[in-house]
Amino acid sequence: MVSRNAILASGLVAFATAGLLFPLVLSKSQSKPIIDSSKPLSPGAIMRGPYINAGSRDVGPDPAPRKLN
């Protein structure tokens, strides 16, 4: 007889394996790219563009760049 812990452990391993393989299977099933670069951007994509990286700020060039040894 198999213990409940072994059943639970095998179920957790199967669930984790399915979760890790899902993005791979999903990417292999799509034959065309998500974004078609030959077509112009939609108005919604153009409007969202500047706000995607709104959290990062460019402070300009380094005043004294470090030299690599």
Phi and psi in degrees as a GROMACS rama.xvg file:
@    title "Ramachandran Plot"
@    xaxis  label "Phi"
@    yaxis  label "Psi"
@TYPE xy
-88.6398  135.486  VAL-2
-74.5524  160.911  SER-3
-65.5648  -33.0369  ARG-4
-64.4275  -38.8494  ASN-5
-67.4286  -38.9567  ALA-6
-65.6737  -43.9276  ILE-7
-63.8495  -43.7781  LEU-8
-63.8398  -42.9737  ALA-9
-67.8356  -34.9888  SER-10
-66.1017  -40.5687  GLY-11
-66.6197  -39.2623  LEU-12
-65.5121  -41.8494  VAL-13
-64.5548  -40.9634  ALA-14
-65.1172  -43.2155  PHE-15
-66.1492  -39.902  ALA-16
-63.955  -43.9868  THR-17
-62.6592  -40.3159  ALA-18
-66.4103  -36.002  GLY-19
-76.8268  -30.1505  LEU-20
-85.7894  -16.3018  LEU-21
-57.3825  -48.0421  PHE-22
-62.1741  -35.6516  PRO-23
-65.7496  -45.924  LEU-24
-64.6955  -40.4957  VAL-25
-65.1946  -40.3161  LEU-26
-70.6754  -31.9946  SER-27
-74.8525  -24.9733  LYS-28
-79.8602  -20.0243  SER-29
-85.9047  120.191  GLN-30
-87.1657  -28.6719  SER-31
-110.459  154.211  LYS-32
-66.7193  155.454  PRO-33
-67.7188  -41.5884  ILE-34
-110.886  124.955  ILE-35
-91.0352  110.951  ASP-36
-75.0712  -10.4448  SER-37
-81.406  -16.9172  SER-38
-99.9747  151.799  LYS-39
-70.3649  158.507  PRO-40
-69.5115  149.264  LEU-41
-73.4989  159.82  SER-42
-59.09  -35.1719  PRO-43
-65.5249  -39.3063  GLY-44
-69.3325  -35.2717  ALA-45
-67.0589  -41.1661  ILE-46
-69.1434  -35.4253  MET-47
-75.2567  -22.6648  ARG-48
-48.0329  -55.2108  GLY-49
-66.9256  -19.5422  PRO-50
-94.874  -6.50817  TYR-51
-65.0359  -42.7888  ILE-52
-106.341  37.8489  ASN-53
-66.466  -20.0187  ALA-54
-81.6492  -18.8099  GLY-55
-96.3269  137.592  SER-56
-119.385  136.58  ARG-57
-92.3219  122.215  ASP-58
-97.0676  4.89403  VAL-59
96.7804  -175.262  GLY-60
-71.5276  156.284  PRO-61
-67.92  134.415  ASP-62
-67.6379  -35.3489  PRO-63
-139.182  93.6266  ALA-64
-63.6999  142.31  PRO-65
-77.6858  145.003  ARG-66
-93.2127  137.267  LYS-67
-82.5646  137.985  LEU-68
